[in-house]
Every structure is written in structure tokens, then in C-alpha cells.
């Protein structure tokens, strides 16, 4: 999402926000499928947690 604010003639301020995995829900990684592994059938990783980025830009 972004919003542009006009500050003065020829000058603007842009505010931008981005969010990934906003609900912070658990997303399991792939299951180990190597039959000779002692970790066979286990989930060893999880995907990225919640990430929120905010940015501002002043244009003159």
C-alpha cells in the first residue's frame, strides 16, 4: 500500500508499507523423504515469519 502526500508545490512525500505473512501463521517446510536418514518423515524447517516494511520518500 502506498500514499502520496503533496507537501508544497512541486514537493511530495510518499509513504509505503508492505507486509508478508501478516497473520504470522505457521507454514511447515518439506518433509525429509530419505529412507536411510534418521530424520525420515520429520519436518526440519519452517517458512519465513511475519515481515513488515515501512518506507518514506521525499521528492523535491
N, CA, C and O atoms as a printed pandas DataFrame, in Angstrom:
     atom_number atom_name residue_name chain_id  residue_number  x_coord  y_coord  z_coord
0              1         N          UNK        A               1    0.842   -1.152    0.000
1              2        CA          UNK        A               1    0.000    0.000    0.000
2              3         C          UNK        A               1    0.896    1.226    0.000
3              4         O          UNK        A               1    1.974    1.223    0.594
4              5         N          UNK        A               2    0.451    2.241   -0.652
5              6        CA          UNK        A               2    1.224    3.480   -0.634
6              7         C          UNK        A               2    0.280    4.674   -0.678
7              8         O          UNK        A               2   -0.860    4.580   -1.133
8              9         N          UNK        A               3    0.785    5.780   -0.197
9             10        CA          UNK        A               3    0.010    7.012   -0.188
10            11         C          UNK        A               3    0.959    8.157   -0.482
11            12         O          UNK        A               3    2.048    8.233    0.087
12            13         N          UNK        A               4    0.543    9.055   -1.379
13            14        CA          UNK        A               4    1.355   10.217   -1.738
14            15         C          UNK        A               4    0.695   11.465   -1.154
15            16         O          UNK        A               4   -0.494   11.711   -1.362
16            17         N          UNK        A               5    1.486   12.247   -0.421
17            18        CA          UNK        A               5    1.015   13.490    0.182
18            19         C          UNK        A               5    1.697   14.652   -0.522
19            20         O          UNK        A               5    2.915   14.646   -0.698
20            21         N          UNK        A               6    0.928   15.636   -0.919
21            22        CA          UNK        A               6    1.500   16.839   -1.518
22            23         C          UNK        A               6    1.861   17.795   -0.383
23            24         O          UNK        A               6    0.992   18.219    0.379
24            25         N          UNK        A               7    3.137   18.127   -0.275
25            26        CA          UNK        A               7    3.621   18.973    0.817
26            27         C          UNK        A               7    3.586   20.442    0.406
27            28         O          UNK        A               7    3.074   21.286    1.142
28            29         N          UNK        A               8    4.120   20.737   -0.748
29            30        CA          UNK        A               8    4.132   22.091   -1.297
30            31         C          UNK        A               8    4.169   21.947   -2.813
31            32         O          UNK        A               8    4.229   20.834   -3.334
32            33         N          UNK        A               9    4.135   23.057   -3.509
33            34        CA          UNK        A               9    4.143   22.988   -4.966
34            35         C          UNK        A               9    5.440   22.350   -5.457
35            36         O          UNK        A               9    6.531   22.860   -5.202
36            37         N          UNK        A              10    5.308   21.239   -6.160
37            38        CA          UNK        A              10    6.468   20.534   -6.687
38            39         C          UNK        A              10    7.156   19.629   -5.678
39            40         O          UNK        A              10    8.197   19.047   -5.982
40            41         N          UNK        A              11    6.592   19.503   -4.484
41            42        CA          UNK        A              11    7.195   18.650   -3.450
42            43         C          UNK        A              11    6.147   17.658   -2.949
43            44         O          UNK        A              11    5.019   18.029   -2.628
44            45         N          UNK        A              12    6.549   16.387   -2.889
45            46        CA          UNK        A              12    5.636   15.350   -2.407
46            47         C          UNK        A              12    6.354   14.431   -1.425
47            48         O          UNK        A              12    7.581   14.328   -1.417
48            49         N          UNK        A              13    5.561   13.777   -0.612
49            50        CA          UNK        A              13    6.072   12.781    0.322
50            51         C          UNK        A              13    5.276   11.503    0.094
51            52         O          UNK        A              13    4.047   11.510    0.161
52            53         N          UNK        A              14    5.983   10.402   -0.178
53            54        CA          UNK        A              14    5.326    9.113   -0.403
54            55         C          UNK        A              14    5.596    8.206    0.793
55            56         O          UNK        A              14    6.742    8.038    1.211
56            57         N          UNK        A              15    4.537    7.629    1.332
57            58        CA          UNK        A              15    4.628    6.684    2.441
58            59         C          UNK        A              15    4.179    5.331    1.909
59            60         O          UNK        A              15    3.101    5.212    1.326
60            61         N          UNK        A              16    5.010    4.309    2.113
61            62        CA          UNK        A              16    4.733    2.985    1.564
62            63         C          UNK        A              16    4.873    1.934    2.650
63            64         O          UNK        A              16    5.764    2.015    3.495
64            65         N          UNK        A              17    3.988    0.946    2.623
65            66        CA          UNK        A              17    4.045   -0.158    3.576
66            67         C          UNK        A              17    3.806   -1.487    2.879
67            68         O          UNK        A              17    2.958   -1.584    1.992
68            69         N          UNK        A              18    4.547   -2.505    3.277
69            70        CA          UNK        A              18    4.393   -3.853    2.726
70            71         C          UNK        A              18    4.381   -4.842    3.879
71            72         O          UNK        A              18    5.078   -4.649    4.875
72            73         N          UNK        A              19    3.588   -5.903    3.745
73            74        CA          UNK        A              19    3.524   -6.930    4.784
74            75         C          UNK        A              19    3.488   -8.305    4.123
75            76         O          UNK        A              19    2.788   -8.515    3.133
76            77         N          UNK        A              20    4.255   -9.236    4.689
77            78        CA          UNK        A              20    4.295  -10.617    4.219
78            79         C          UNK        A              20    3.965  -11.523    5.395
79            80         O          UNK        A              20    4.470  -11.315    6.499
80            81         N          UNK        A              21    3.122  -12.525    5.171
81            82        CA          UNK        A              21    2.666  -13.443    6.222
82            83         C          UNK        A              21    2.099  -12.637    7.389
83            84         O          UNK        A              21    2.502  -12.819    8.538
84            85         N          UNK        A              22    1.171  -11.755    7.081
85            86        CA          UNK        A              22    0.623  -10.812    8.053
86            87         C          UNK        A              22   -0.003  -11.497    9.262
87            88         O          UNK        A              22    0.086  -10.977   10.374
88            89         N          UNK        A              23   -0.634  -12.656    9.067
89            90        CA          UNK        A              23   -1.271  -13.361   10.188
90            91         C          UNK        A              23   -0.267  -14.162   11.004
91            92         O          UNK        A              23   -0.625  -14.729   12.037
92            93         N          UNK        A              24    0.983  -14.217   10.557
93            94        CA          UNK        A              24    2.059  -14.945   11.227
94            95         C          UNK        A              24    1.699  -16.419   11.434
95            96         O          UNK        A              24    2.039  -17.011   12.459
96            97         N          UNK        A              25    1.010  -17.000   10.455
97            98        CA          UNK        A              25    0.617  -18.406   10.558
98            99         C          UNK        A              25    1.815  -19.316   10.278
99           100         O          UNK        A              25    2.715  -18.965    9.515
100          101         N          UNK        A              26    1.807  -20.479   10.907
101          102        CA          UNK        A              26    2.907  -21.441   10.776
102          103         C          UNK        A              26    2.822  -22.131    9.421
103          104         O          UNK        A              26    1.774  -22.667    9.060
104          105         N          UNK        A              27    3.911  -22.121    8.677
105          106        CA          UNK        A              27    3.990  -22.811    7.393
106          107         C          UNK        A              27    5.187  -23.742    7.455
107          108         O          UNK        A              27    6.336  -23.300    7.440
108          109         N          UNK        A              28    4.907  -25.029    7.524
109          110        CA          UNK        A              28    5.968  -26.025    7.651
110          111         C          UNK        A              28    6.720  -26.189    6.338
111          112         O          UNK        A              28    6.160  -26.005    5.257
112          113         N          UNK        A              29    7.980  -26.533    6.449
113          114        CA          UNK        A              29    8.811  -26.810    5.289
114          115         C          UNK        A              29    8.570  -28.223    4.787
115          116         O          UNK        A              29    7.662  -28.900    5.269
116          117         N          UNK        A              30    9.359  -28.678    3.836
117          118        CA          UNK        A              30    9.183  -30.021    3.278
118          119         C          UNK        A              30    9.568  -31.115    4.278
119          120         O          UNK        A              30   10.386  -30.899    5.172
120          121         N          UNK        A              31    8.969  -32.277    4.107
121          122        CA          UNK        A              31    9.240  -33.438    4.956
122          123         C          UNK        A              31   10.465  -34.169    4.416
123          124         O          UNK        A              31   10.626  -34.285    3.201
124          125         N          UNK        A              32   11.330  -34.661    5.299
125          126        CA          UNK        A              32   12.511  -35.426    4.896
126          127         C          UNK        A              32   12.059  -36.774    4.335
127          128         O          UNK        A              32   11.364  -37.527    5.016
128          129         N          UNK        A              33   12.454  -37.081    3.087
129          130        CA          UNK        A              33   11.991  -38.309    2.421
130          131         C          UNK        A              33   13.098  -39.325    2.183
131          132         O          UNK        A              33   12.869  -40.335    1.517
132          133         N          UNK        A              34   14.284  -39.084    2.707
133          134        CA          UNK        A              34   15.401  -40.007    2.542
134          135         C          UNK        A              34   15.224  -41.174    3.524
135          136         O          UNK        A              34   15.303  -40.976    4.736
136          137         N          UNK        A              35   14.987  -42.380    3.010
137          138        CA          UNK        A              35   14.711  -43.546    3.853
138          139         C          UNK        A              35   15.871  -43.920    4.765
139          140         O          UNK        A              35   15.641  -44.473    5.841
140          141         N          UNK        A              36   17.098  -43.639    4.373
141          142        CA          UNK        A              36   18.254  -44.010    5.189
142          143         C          UNK        A              36   18.597  -42.953    6.248
143          144         O          UNK        A              36   19.522  -43.147    7.037
144          145         N          UNK        A              37   17.872  -41.858    6.268
145          146        CA          UNK        A              37   18.133  -40.787    7.233
146          147         C          UNK        A              37   17.443  -41.086    8.565
147          148         O          UNK        A              37   16.345  -41.641    8.597
148          149         N          UNK        A              38   18.099  -40.712    9.650
149          150        CA          UNK        A              38   17.476  -40.867   10.971
150          151         C          UNK        A              38   16.370  -39.837   11.186
151          152         O          UNK        A              38   15.597  -39.940   12.139
152          153         N          UNK        A              39   16.298  -38.850   10.304
153          154        CA          UNK        A              39   15.272  -37.812   10.408
154          155         C          UNK        A              39   14.147  -38.039    9.402
155          156         O          UNK        A              39   13.419  -37.102    9.074
156          157         N          UNK        A              40   13.992  -39.264    8.909
157          158        CA          UNK        A              40   12.971  -39.588    7.913
158          159         C          UNK        A              40   11.575  -39.226    8.438
159          160         O          UNK        A              40   11.209  -39.561    9.564
160          161         N          UNK        A              41   10.819  -38.542    7.598
161          162        CA          UNK        A              41    9.441  -38.182    7.930
162          163         C          UNK        A              41    9.295  -36.971    8.822
163          164         O          UNK        A              41    8.177  -36.620    9.198
164          165         N          UNK        A              42   10.387  -36.325    9.170
165          166        CA          UNK        A              42   10.320  -35.167   10.058
166          167         C          UNK        A              42   10.338  -33.867    9.261
167          168         O          UNK        A              42   10.915  -33.793    8.176
168          169         N          UNK        A              43    9.706  -32.863    9.812
169          170        CA          UNK        A              43    9.749  -31.514    9.246
170          171         C          UNK        A              43   10.842  -30.763    9.993
171          172         O          UNK        A              43   10.757  -30.585   11.208
172          173         N          UNK        A              44   11.864  -30.324    9.275
173          174        CA          UNK        A              44   13.031  -29.721    9.918
174          175         C          UNK        A              44   13.090  -28.204    9.790
175          176         O          UNK        A              44   13.886  -27.556   10.470
176          177         N          UNK        A              45   12.262  -27.635    8.930
177          178        CA          UNK        A              45   12.324  -26.191    8.714
178          179         C          UNK        A              45   10.924  -25.591    8.737
179          180         O          UNK        A              45    9.925  -26.297    8.606
180          181         N          UNK        A              46   10.877  -24.290    8.904
181          182        CA          UNK        A              46    9.637  -23.529    8.807
182          183         C          UNK        A              46    9.898  -22.365    7.854
183          184         O          UNK        A              46   11.039  -21.940    7.672
184          185         N          UNK        A              47    8.838  -21.864    7.259
185          186        CA          UNK        A              47    8.974  -20.756    6.324
186          187         C          UNK        A              47    9.155  -19.444    7.087
187          188         O          UNK        A              47    9.156  -19.424    8.318
188          189         N          UNK        A              48    9.306  -18.366    6.348
189          190        CA          UNK        A              48    9.598  -17.056    6.933
190          191         C          UNK        A              48    8.509  -16.582    7.898
191          192         O          UNK        A              48    7.328  -16.849    7.676
192          193         N          UNK        A              49    8.897  -15.883    8.965
193          194        CA          UNK        A              49    7.919  -15.321    9.901
194          195         C          UNK        A              49    7.306  -14.038    9.327
195          196         O          UNK        A              49    7.561  -13.681    8.177
196          197         N          UNK        A              50    6.520  -13.371   10.118
197          198        CA          UNK        A              50    5.893  -12.119    9.695
198          199         C          UNK        A              50    6.971  -11.086    9.389
199          200         O          UNK        A              50    7.931  -10.928   10.143
200          201         N          UNK        A              51    6.796  -10.385    8.270
201          202        CA          UNK        A              51    7.726   -9.320    7.874
202          203         C          UNK        A              51    6.898   -8.095    7.504
203          204         O          UNK        A              51    5.982   -8.181    6.685
204          205         N          UNK        A              52    7.222   -6.959    8.109
205          206        CA          UNK        A              52    6.540   -5.706    7.799
206          207         C          UNK        A              52    7.606   -4.668    7.475
207          208         O          UNK        A              52    8.563   -4.484    8.227
208          209         N          UNK        A              53    7.424   -3.986    6.332
209          210        CA          UNK        A              53    8.376   -2.958    5.905
210          211         C          UNK        A              53    7.637   -1.638    5.736
211          212         O          UNK        A              53    6.537   -1.603    5.185
212          213         N          UNK        A              54    8.233   -0.567    6.205
213          214        CA          UNK        A              54    7.706    0.775    6.010
214          215         C          UNK        A              54    8.792    1.621    5.365
215          216         O          UNK        A              54    9.971    1.495    5.698
216          217         N          UNK        A              55    8.386    2.486    4.435
217          218        CA          UNK        A              55    9.362    3.339    3.760
218          219         C          UNK        A              55    8.741    4.706    3.498
219          220         O          UNK        A              55    7.529    4.833    3.323
220          221         N          UNK        A              56    9.577    5.702    3.476
221          222        CA          UNK        A              56    9.147    7.049    3.150
222          223         C          UNK        A              56   10.089    7.663    2.122
223          224         O          UNK        A              56   11.293    7.407    2.133
224          225         N          UNK        A              57    9.525    8.477    1.232
225          226        CA          UNK        A              57   10.351    9.115    0.195
226          227         C          UNK        A              57    9.873   10.556    0.015
227          228         O          UNK        A              57    8.685   10.812   -0.178
228          229         N          UNK        A              58   10.816   11.480    0.082
229          230        CA          UNK        A              58   10.514   12.893   -0.133
230          231         C          UNK        A              58   11.062   13.297   -1.492
231          232         O          UNK        A              58   12.255   13.143   -1.755
232          233         N          UNK        A              59   10.199   13.812   -2.353
233          234        CA          UNK        A              59   10.596   14.210   -3.713
234          235         C          UNK        A              59   10.482   15.727   -3.821
235          236         O          UNK        A              59    9.433   16.309   -3.544
236          237         N          UNK        A              60   11.598   16.362   -4.236
237          238        CA          UNK        A              60   11.584   17.821   -4.392
238          239         C          UNK        A              60   12.192   18.231   -5.700
239          240         O          UNK        A              60   12.265   19.422   -6.001
